[in-house]
């Protein structure tokens, strides 16, 4: 992913670039034995990705550059890349997490 220059001076400027998250990979649930449980989780993952794709289309139509983070394999106790940005803020040219 390319480095994103952040600049946040006003909340009403036209949106130019948007990061749209991703959910966990199916592989991260391989430790679950119950196929019934995995099927439900996989359906959630698939429907979430479908929602993300629809959001990306809407943003693209509006002329917004869409960036998608890579899925990080590993510890699923950490937040996935689909977390809301509520724990982040852009002030000036600094991104606070």
Backbone atoms as SQL, in Angstrom:
CREATE TABLE atoms (id INTEGER PRIMARY KEY, chain TEXT, resi INTEGER, resn TEXT, atom TEXT, x REAL, y REAL, z REAL);
INSERT INTO atoms VALUES
  (1, 'A', 1, 'UNK', 'N', 0.852, -1.170, 0.000),
  (2, 'A', 1, 'UNK', 'CA', 0.000, 0.000, 0.000),
  (3, 'A', 1, 'UNK', 'C', 0.892, 1.226, 0.000),
  (4, 'A', 2, 'UNK', 'N', 0.479, 2.215, -0.783),
  (5, 'A', 2, 'UNK', 'CA', 1.271, 3.445, -0.835),
  (6, 'A', 2, 'UNK', 'C', 1.096, 4.242, 0.445),
  (7, 'A', 3, 'UNK', 'N', 2.060, 5.089, 0.724),
  (8, 'A', 3, 'UNK', 'CA', 1.978, 5.941, 1.907),
  (9, 'A', 3, 'UNK', 'C', 0.929, 7.011, 1.656),
  (10, 'A', 4, 'UNK', 'N', 0.055, 7.200, 2.613),
  (11, 'A', 4, 'UNK', 'CA', -1.030, 8.163, 2.490),
  (12, 'A', 4, 'UNK', 'C', -0.680, 9.436, 3.242),
  (13, 'A', 5, 'UNK', 'N', -0.664, 10.539, 2.543),
  (14, 'A', 5, 'UNK', 'CA', -0.428, 11.833, 3.171),
  (15, 'A', 5, 'UNK', 'C', -1.727, 12.272, 3.829),
  (16, 'A', 6, 'UNK', 'N', -1.717, 12.490, 5.128),
  (17, 'A', 6, 'UNK', 'CA', -2.933, 12.916, 5.819),
  (18, 'A', 6, 'UNK', 'C', -2.901, 14.411, 6.074),
  (19, 'A', 7, 'UNK', 'N', -4.040, 15.039, 5.854),
  (20, 'A', 7, 'UNK', 'CA', -4.199, 16.464, 6.127),
  (21, 'A', 7, 'UNK', 'C', -5.641, 16.680, 6.530),
  (22, 'A', 8, 'UNK', 'N', -5.849, 17.112, 7.739),
  (23, 'A', 8, 'UNK', 'CA', -7.196, 17.346, 8.225),
  (24, 'A', 8, 'UNK', 'C', -7.311, 18.709, 8.873),
  (25, 'A', 9, 'UNK', 'N', -7.814, 19.662, 8.127),
  (26, 'A', 9, 'UNK', 'CA', -7.950, 21.017, 8.644),
  (27, 'A', 9, 'UNK', 'C', -9.412, 21.435, 8.794),
  (28, 'A', 10, 'UNK', 'N', -10.313, 20.732, 8.125),
  (29, 'A', 10, 'UNK', 'CA', -11.737, 21.045, 8.226),
  (30, 'A', 10, 'UNK', 'C', -12.535, 19.774, 7.975),
  (31, 'A', 11, 'UNK', 'N', -13.653, 19.634, 8.633),
  (32, 'A', 11, 'UNK', 'CA', -14.454, 18.413, 8.485),
  (33, 'A', 11, 'UNK', 'C', -15.438, 18.494, 7.333),
  (34, 'A', 12, 'UNK', 'N', -15.482, 19.602, 6.610),
  (35, 'A', 12, 'UNK', 'CA', -16.475, 19.768, 5.556),
  (36, 'A', 12, 'UNK', 'C', -15.868, 19.827, 4.159),
  (37, 'A', 13, 'UNK', 'N', -14.584, 19.575, 4.029),
  (38, 'A', 13, 'UNK', 'CA', -13.964, 19.538, 2.711),
  (39, 'A', 13, 'UNK', 'C', -14.432, 18.309, 1.941),
  (40, 'A', 14, 'UNK', 'N', -14.324, 18.380, 0.618),
  (41, 'A', 14, 'UNK', 'CA', -14.683, 17.252, -0.229),
  (42, 'A', 14, 'UNK', 'C', -13.782, 16.059, 0.099),
  (43, 'A', 15, 'UNK', 'N', -14.390, 14.894, 0.218),
  (44, 'A', 15, 'UNK', 'CA', -13.634, 13.669, 0.496),
  (45, 'A', 15, 'UNK', 'C', -12.838, 13.292, -0.744),
  (46, 'A', 16, 'UNK', 'N', -11.523, 13.146, -0.583),
  (47, 'A', 16, 'UNK', 'CA', -10.653, 12.813, -1.708),
  (48, 'A', 16, 'UNK', 'C', -10.202, 11.359, -1.665),
  (49, 'A', 17, 'UNK', 'N', -9.896, 10.862, -0.473),
  (50, 'A', 17, 'UNK', 'CA', -9.378, 9.507, -0.302),
  (51, 'A', 17, 'UNK', 'C', -10.044, 8.878, 0.911),
  (52, 'A', 18, 'UNK', 'N', -10.363, 7.591, 0.802),
  (53, 'A', 18, 'UNK', 'CA', -11.009, 6.886, 1.914),
  (54, 'A', 18, 'UNK', 'C', -10.395, 5.497, 2.053),
  (55, 'A', 19, 'UNK', 'N', -10.120, 5.108, 3.276),
  (56, 'A', 19, 'UNK', 'CA', -9.643, 3.759, 3.551),
  (57, 'A', 19, 'UNK', 'C', -10.846, 2.916, 3.931),
  (58, 'A', 20, 'UNK', 'N', -11.082, 1.847, 3.178),
  (59, 'A', 20, 'UNK', 'CA', -12.184, 0.929, 3.459),
  (60, 'A', 20, 'UNK', 'C', -11.564, -0.364, 3.976),
  (61, 'A', 21, 'UNK', 'N', -11.993, -0.785, 5.134),
  (62, 'A', 21, 'UNK', 'CA', -11.374, -1.915, 5.822),
  (63, 'A', 21, 'UNK', 'C', -11.648, -3.269, 5.208),
  (64, 'A', 22, 'UNK', 'N', -11.161, -4.254, 5.875),
  (65, 'A', 22, 'UNK', 'CA', -11.377, -5.665, 5.519),
  (66, 'A', 22, 'UNK', 'C', -11.672, -6.414, 6.806),
  (67, 'A', 23, 'UNK', 'N', -12.224, -7.588, 6.651),
  (68, 'A', 23, 'UNK', 'CA', -12.500, -8.415, 7.811),
  (69, 'A', 23, 'UNK', 'C', -11.420, -9.493, 7.922),
  (70, 'A', 24, 'UNK', 'N', -11.607, -10.369, 8.873),
  (71, 'A', 24, 'UNK', 'CA', -10.660, -11.463, 9.039),
  (72, 'A', 24, 'UNK', 'C', -10.675, -12.392, 7.834),
  (73, 'A', 25, 'UNK', 'N', -9.593, -13.088, 7.633),
  (74, 'A', 25, 'UNK', 'CA', -9.489, -14.130, 6.624),
  (75, 'A', 25, 'UNK', 'C', -10.143, -15.403, 7.165),
  (76, 'A', 26, 'UNK', 'N', -10.707, -16.201, 6.266),
  (77, 'A', 26, 'UNK', 'CA', -11.299, -17.491, 6.672),
  (78, 'A', 26, 'UNK', 'C', -10.260, -18.382, 7.355),
  (79, 'A', 27, 'UNK', 'N', -9.019, -18.266, 6.906),
  (80, 'A', 27, 'UNK', 'CA', -7.953, -19.105, 7.465),
  (81, 'A', 27, 'UNK', 'C', -7.762, -18.885, 8.964),
  (82, 'A', 28, 'UNK', 'N', -8.116, -17.707, 9.434),
  (83, 'A', 28, 'UNK', 'CA', -7.914, -17.411, 10.844),
  (84, 'A', 28, 'UNK', 'C', -8.912, -18.126, 11.753),
  (85, 'A', 29, 'UNK', 'N', -9.854, -18.834, 11.155),
  (86, 'A', 29, 'UNK', 'CA', -10.827, -19.588, 11.941),
  (87, 'A', 29, 'UNK', 'C', -10.632, -21.100, 11.792),
  (88, 'A', 30, 'UNK', 'N', -9.485, -21.500, 11.289),
  (89, 'A', 30, 'UNK', 'CA', -9.218, -22.924, 11.061),
  (90, 'A', 30, 'UNK', 'C', -9.168, -23.719, 12.365),
  (91, 'A', 31, 'UNK', 'N', -8.932, -23.059, 13.489),
  (92, 'A', 31, 'UNK', 'CA', -8.858, -23.753, 14.778),
  (93, 'A', 31, 'UNK', 'C', -10.241, -24.148, 15.314),
  (94, 'A', 32, 'UNK', 'N', -11.305, -23.610, 14.717),
  (95, 'A', 32, 'UNK', 'CA', -12.665, -23.941, 15.174),
  (96, 'A', 32, 'UNK', 'C', -13.063, -25.289, 14.597),
  (97, 'A', 33, 'UNK', 'N', -13.485, -26.183, 15.451),
  (98, 'A', 33, 'UNK', 'CA', -13.805, -27.555, 15.036),
  (99, 'A', 33, 'UNK', 'C', -15.195, -27.668, 14.409),
  (100, 'A', 34, 'UNK', 'N', -16.161, -26.952, 14.938),
  (101, 'A', 34, 'UNK', 'CA', -17.547, -27.075, 14.495),
  (102, 'A', 34, 'UNK', 'C', -17.757, -26.411, 13.132),
  (103, 'A', 35, 'UNK', 'N', -18.139, -27.218, 12.142),
  (104, 'A', 35, 'UNK', 'CA', -18.400, -26.672, 10.814),
  (105, 'A', 35, 'UNK', 'C', -19.625, -25.766, 10.836),
  (106, 'A', 36, 'UNK', 'N', -20.579, -26.065, 11.703),
  (107, 'A', 36, 'UNK', 'CA', -21.783, -25.237, 11.829),
  (108, 'A', 36, 'UNK', 'C', -21.406, -23.815, 12.266),
  (109, 'A', 37, 'UNK', 'N', -20.512, -23.714, 13.231),
  (110, 'A', 37, 'UNK', 'CA', -20.048, -22.411, 13.708),
  (111, 'A', 37, 'UNK', 'C', -19.254, -21.706, 12.610),
  (112, 'A', 38, 'UNK', 'N', -18.368, -22.447, 11.943),
  (113, 'A', 38, 'UNK', 'CA', -17.566, -21.849, 10.882),
  (114, 'A', 38, 'UNK', 'C', -18.444, -21.347, 9.742),
  (115, 'A', 39, 'UNK', 'N', -19.490, -22.088, 9.401),
  (116, 'A', 39, 'UNK', 'CA', -20.383, -21.664, 8.323),
  (117, 'A', 39, 'UNK', 'C', -21.027, -20.311, 8.628),
  (118, 'A', 40, 'UNK', 'N', -21.437, -20.118, 9.875),
  (119, 'A', 40, 'UNK', 'CA', -22.032, -18.840, 10.276),
  (120, 'A', 40, 'UNK', 'C', -20.987, -17.726, 10.186),
  (121, 'A', 41, 'UNK', 'N', -19.796, -17.983, 10.692),
  (122, 'A', 41, 'UNK', 'CA', -18.727, -16.982, 10.629),
  (123, 'A', 41, 'UNK', 'C', -18.365, -16.640, 9.187),
  (124, 'A', 42, 'UNK', 'N', -18.282, -17.651, 8.332),
  (125, 'A', 42, 'UNK', 'CA', -17.926, -17.425, 6.935),
  (126, 'A', 42, 'UNK', 'C', -19.003, -16.610, 6.225),
  (127, 'A', 43, 'UNK', 'N', -20.251, -16.855, 6.572),
  (128, 'A', 43, 'UNK', 'CA', -21.344, -16.074, 5.970),
  (129, 'A', 43, 'UNK', 'C', -21.210, -14.599, 6.372),
  (130, 'A', 44, 'UNK', 'N', -20.889, -14.363, 7.629),
  (131, 'A', 44, 'UNK', 'CA', -20.684, -12.985, 8.097),
  (132, 'A', 44, 'UNK', 'C', -19.520, -12.342, 7.348),
  (133, 'A', 45, 'UNK', 'N', -18.416, -13.081, 7.201),
  (134, 'A', 45, 'UNK', 'CA', -17.254, -12.548, 6.481),
  (135, 'A', 45, 'UNK', 'C', -17.620, -12.205, 5.034),
  (136, 'A', 46, 'UNK', 'N', -18.343, -13.108, 4.372),
  (137, 'A', 46, 'UNK', 'CA', -18.716, -12.894, 2.973),
  (138, 'A', 46, 'UNK', 'C', -19.655, -11.701, 2.821),
  (139, 'A', 47, 'UNK', 'N', -20.642, -11.601, 3.696),
  (140, 'A', 47, 'UNK', 'CA', -21.594, -10.490, 3.609),
  (141, 'A', 47, 'UNK', 'C', -20.935, -9.157, 3.945),
  (142, 'A', 48, 'UNK', 'N', -19.995, -9.187, 4.869),
  (143, 'A', 48, 'UNK', 'CA', -19.268, -7.968, 5.210),
  (144, 'A', 48, 'UNK', 'C', -18.438, -7.502, 4.022),
  (145, 'A', 49, 'UNK', 'N', -17.745, -8.411, 3.357),
  (146, 'A', 49, 'UNK', 'CA', -16.948, -8.046, 2.181),
  (147, 'A', 49, 'UNK', 'C', -17.851, -7.528, 1.066),
  (148, 'A', 50, 'UNK', 'N', -19.019, -8.112, 0.911),
  (149, 'A', 50, 'UNK', 'CA', -19.974, -7.627, -0.089),
  (150, 'A', 50, 'UNK', 'C', -20.377, -6.168, 0.217),
  (151, 'A', 51, 'UNK', 'N', -20.621, -5.890, 1.493),
  (152, 'A', 51, 'UNK', 'CA', -20.943, -4.515, 1.903),
  (153, 'A', 51, 'UNK', 'C', -19.784, -3.568, 1.596),
  (154, 'A', 52, 'UNK', 'N', -18.564, -4.015, 1.875),
  (155, 'A', 52, 'UNK', 'CA', -17.386, -3.190, 1.581),
  (156, 'A', 52, 'UNK', 'C', -17.275, -2.910, 0.080),
  (157, 'A', 53, 'UNK', 'N', -17.521, -3.925, -0.733),
  (158, 'A', 53, 'UNK', 'CA', -17.453, -3.747, -2.186),
  (159, 'A', 53, 'UNK', 'C', -18.492, -2.738, -2.658),
  (160, 'A', 54, 'UNK', 'N', -19.697, -2.798, -2.095),
  (161, 'A', 54, 'UNK', 'CA', -20.733, -1.824, -2.456),
  (162, 'A', 54, 'UNK', 'C', -20.330, -0.413, -2.035),
  (163, 'A', 55, 'UNK', 'N', -19.755, -0.280, -0.852),
  (164, 'A', 55, 'UNK', 'CA', -19.276, 1.021, -0.394),
  (165, 'A', 55, 'UNK', 'C', -18.194, 1.549, -1.331),
  (166, 'A', 56, 'UNK', 'N', -17.277, 0.690, -1.729),
  (167, 'A', 56, 'UNK', 'CA', -16.205, 1.091, -2.646),
  (168, 'A', 56, 'UNK', 'C', -16.782, 1.596, -3.970),
  (169, 'A', 57, 'UNK', 'N', -17.819, 0.935, -4.469),
  (170, 'A', 57, 'UNK', 'CA', -18.455, 1.363, -5.722),
  (171, 'A', 57, 'UNK', 'C', -19.062, 2.755, -5.574),
  (172, 'A', 58, 'UNK', 'N', -19.758, 2.992, -4.468),
  (173, 'A', 58, 'UNK', 'CA', -20.374, 4.299, -4.226),
  (174, 'A', 58, 'UNK', 'C', -19.293, 5.384, -4.146),
  (175, 'A', 59, 'UNK', 'N', -18.217, 5.090, -3.423),
  (176, 'A', 59, 'UNK', 'CA', -17.129, 6.059, -3.298),
  (177, 'A', 59, 'UNK', 'C', -16.474, 6.328, -4.650),
  (178, 'A', 60, 'UNK', 'N', -16.289, 5.274, -5.438),
  (179, 'A', 60, 'UNK', 'CA', -15.682, 5.408, -6.758),
  (180, 'A', 60, 'UNK', 'C', -16.545, 6.290, -7.663),
  (181, 'A', 61, 'UNK', 'N', -17.847, 6.067, -7.647),
  (182, 'A', 61, 'UNK', 'CA', -18.771, 6.885, -8.437),
  (183, 'A', 61, 'UNK', 'C', -18.667, 8.353, -8.026),
  (184, 'A', 62, 'UNK', 'N', -18.433, 8.587, -6.741),
  (185, 'A', 62, 'UNK', 'CA', -18.313, 9.962, -6.232),
  (186, 'A', 62, 'UNK', 'C', -16.928, 10.556, -6.480),
  (187, 'A', 63, 'UNK', 'N', -16.051, 9.802, -7.125),
  (188, 'A', 63, 'UNK', 'CA', -14.719, 10.312, -7.446),
  (189, 'A', 63, 'UNK', 'C', -13.726, 10.236, -6.300),
  (190, 'A', 64, 'UNK', 'N', -14.009, 9.388, -5.316),
  (191, 'A', 64, 'UNK', 'CA', -13.128, 9.243, -4.155),
  (192, 'A', 64, 'UNK', 'C', -12.140, 8.106, -4.406),
  (193, 'A', 65, 'UNK', 'N', -10.857, 8.359, -4.140),
  (194, 'A', 65, 'UNK', 'CA', -9.847, 7.304, -4.223),
  (195, 'A', 65, 'UNK', 'C', -10.048, 6.364, -3.040),
  (196, 'A', 66, 'UNK', 'N', -10.160, 5.057, -3.317),
  (197, 'A', 66, 'UNK', 'CA', -10.405, 4.065, -2.267),
  (198, 'A', 66, 'UNK', 'C', -9.147, 3.241, -2.045),
  (199, 'A', 67, 'UNK', 'N', -8.708, 3.167, -0.806),
  (200, 'A', 67, 'UNK', 'CA', -7.568, 2.341, -0.423),
  (201, 'A', 67, 'UNK', 'C', -8.088, 1.220, 0.462),
  (202, 'A', 68, 'UNK', 'N', -7.568, 0.017, 0.248),
  (203, 'A', 68, 'UNK', 'CA', -7.961, -1.136, 1.063),
  (204, 'A', 68, 'UNK', 'C', -6.717, -1.724, 1.727),
  (205, 'A', 69, 'UNK', 'N', -6.691, -1.822, 3.058),
  (206, 'A', 69, 'UNK', 'CA', -5.526, -2.414, 3.727),
  (207, 'A', 69, 'UNK', 'C', -5.457, -3.912, 3.463),
  (208, 'A', 70, 'UNK', 'N', -4.262, -4.453, 3.525),
  (209, 'A', 70, 'UNK', 'CA', -4.098, -5.895, 3.405),
  (210, 'A', 70, 'UNK', 'C', -4.568, -6.559, 4.691),
  (211, 'A', 71, 'UNK', 'N', -5.071, -7.777, 4.563),
  (212, 'A', 71, 'UNK', 'CA', -5.457, -8.545, 5.738),
  (213, 'A', 71, 'UNK', 'C', -4.183, -9.051, 6.392),
  (214, 'A', 72, 'UNK', 'N', -4.041, -8.785, 7.669),
  (215, 'A', 72, 'UNK', 'CA', -2.873, -9.235, 8.408),
  (216, 'A', 72, 'UNK', 'C', -3.213, -10.561, 9.074),
  (217, 'A', 73, 'UNK', 'N', -2.474, -11.584, 8.713),
  (218, 'A', 73, 'UNK', 'CA', -2.683, -12.898, 9.321),
  (219, 'A', 73, 'UNK', 'C', -2.038, -12.917, 10.691),
  (220, 'A', 74, 'UNK', 'N', -2.631, -13.632, 11.594),
  (221, 'A', 74, 'UNK', 'CA', -1.999, -13.731, 12.903),
  (222, 'A', 74, 'UNK', 'C', -2.999, -13.755, 14.024),
  (223, 'A', 75, 'UNK', 'N', -2.691, -13.057, 15.071),
  (224, 'A', 75, 'UNK', 'CA', -3.457, -13.054, 16.303),
  (225, 'A', 75, 'UNK', 'C', -4.834, -12.426, 16.093),
  (226, 'A', 76, 'UNK', 'N', -5.904, -13.235, 16.143),
  (227, 'A', 76, 'UNK', 'CA', -7.243, -12.703, 15.919),
  (228, 'A', 76, 'UNK', 'C', -7.815, -12.025, 17.157),
  (229, 'A', 77, 'UNK', 'N', -7.035, -11.945, 18.231),
  (230, 'A', 77, 'UNK', 'CA', -7.497, -11.182, 19.387),
  (231, 'A', 77, 'UNK', 'C', -7.300, -9.687, 19.142),
  (232, 'A', 78, 'UNK', 'N', -6.505, -9.341, 18.115),
  (233, 'A', 78, 'UNK', 'CA', -6.327, -7.943, 17.738),
  (234, 'A', 78, 'UNK', 'C', -7.484, -7.516, 16.845),
  (235, 'A', 79, 'UNK', 'N', -7.731, -6.238, 16.794),
  (236, 'A', 79, 'UNK', 'CA', -8.810, -5.741, 15.947),
  (237, 'A', 79, 'UNK', 'C', -8.483, -5.984, 14.481),
  (238, 'A', 80, 'UNK', 'N', -9.483, -6.386, 13.697),
  (239, 'A', 80, 'UNK', 'CA', -9.242, -6.551, 12.257),
  (240, 'A', 80, 'UNK', 'C', -9.216, -5.190, 11.573),
  (241, 'A', 81, 'UNK', 'N', -8.895, -5.201, 10.297),
  (242, 'A', 81, 'UNK', 'CA', -8.800, -3.953, 9.541),
  (243, 'A', 81, 'UNK', 'C', -10.171, -3.376, 9.209),
  (244, 'A', 82, 'UNK', 'N', -11.233, -3.914, 9.782),
  (245, 'A', 82, 'UNK', 'CA', -12.560, -3.354, 9.530),
  (246, 'A', 82, 'UNK', 'C', -13.066, -2.534, 10.707),
  (247, 'A', 83, 'UNK', 'N', -12.187, -2.227, 11.621),
  (248, 'A', 83, 'UNK', 'CA', -12.616, -1.458, 12.793),
  (249, 'A', 83, 'UNK', 'C', -13.024, -0.050, 12.381),
  (250, 'A', 84, 'UNK', 'N', -13.969, 0.537, 13.080),
  (251, 'A', 84, 'UNK', 'CA', -14.321, 1.921, 12.771),
  (252, 'A', 84, 'UNK', 'C', -13.172, 2.844, 13.150),
  (253, 'A', 85, 'UNK', 'N', -13.157, 4.003, 12.558),
  (254, 'A', 85, 'UNK', 'CA', -12.052, 4.926, 12.789),
  (255, 'A', 85, 'UNK', 'C', -12.235, 5.735, 14.062),
  (256, 'A', 86, 'UNK', 'N', -13.156, 5.359, 14.909),
  (257, 'A', 86, 'UNK', 'CA', -13.430, 6.123, 16.113),
  (258, 'A', 86, 'UNK', 'C', -12.218, 6.271, 17.020),
  (259, 'A', 87, 'UNK', 'N', -11.242, 5.404, 16.899),
  (260, 'A', 87, 'UNK', 'CA', -10.057, 5.534, 17.739),
  (261, 'A', 87, 'UNK', 'C', -8.924, 6.256, 17.008),
  (262, 'A', 88, 'UNK', 'N', -9.260, 6.932, 15.911),
  (263, 'A', 88, 'UNK', 'CA', -8.262, 7.667, 15.151),
  (264, 'A', 88, 'UNK', 'C', -8.758, 9.082, 14.884),
  (265, 'A', 89, 'UNK', 'N', -7.828, 10.011, 14.766),
  (266, 'A', 89, 'UNK', 'CA', -8.180, 11.385, 14.413),
  (267, 'A', 89, 'UNK', 'C', -7.042, 11.983, 13.616),
  (268, 'A', 90, 'UNK', 'N', -7.384, 12.788, 12.621),
  (269, 'A', 90, 'UNK', 'CA', -6.406, 13.517, 11.840),
  (270, 'A', 90, 'UNK', 'C', -6.510, 14.981, 12.242),
  (271, 'A', 91, 'UNK', 'N', -5.416, 15.514, 12.734),
  (272, 'A', 91, 'UNK', 'CA', -5.346, 16.921, 13.083),
  (273, 'A', 91, 'UNK', 'C', -4.138, 17.494, 12.377),
  (274, 'A', 92, 'UNK', 'N', -4.390, 18.400, 11.451),
  (275, 'A', 92, 'UNK', 'CA', -3.300, 18.924, 10.656),
  (276, 'A', 92, 'UNK', 'C', -2.726, 17.825, 9.785),
  (277, 'A', 93, 'UNK', 'N', -1.454, 17.573, 9.912),
  (278, 'A', 93, 'UNK', 'CA', -0.797, 16.520, 9.130),
  (279, 'A', 93, 'UNK', 'C', -0.372, 15.351, 9.999),
  (280, 'A', 94, 'UNK', 'N', -1.081, 15.153, 11.126),
  (281, 'A', 94, 'UNK', 'CA', -0.750, 14.073, 12.057),
  (282, 'A', 94, 'UNK', 'C', -1.962, 13.156, 12.224),
  (283, 'A', 95, 'UNK', 'N', -1.734, 11.852, 12.123),
  (284, 'A', 95, 'UNK', 'CA', -2.766, 10.845, 12.388),
  (285, 'A', 95, 'UNK', 'C', -2.541, 10.313, 13.788),
  (286, 'A', 96, 'UNK', 'N', -3.516, 10.496, 14.662),
  (287, 'A', 96, 'UNK', 'CA', -3.439, 10.000, 16.032),
  (288, 'A', 96, 'UNK', 'C', -4.250, 8.726, 16.146),
  (289, 'A', 97, 'UNK', 'N', -3.607, 7.659, 16.675),
  (290, 'A', 97, 'UNK', 'CA', -4.287, 6.376, 16.858),
  (291, 'A', 97, 'UNK', 'C', -4.321, 6.064, 18.328);
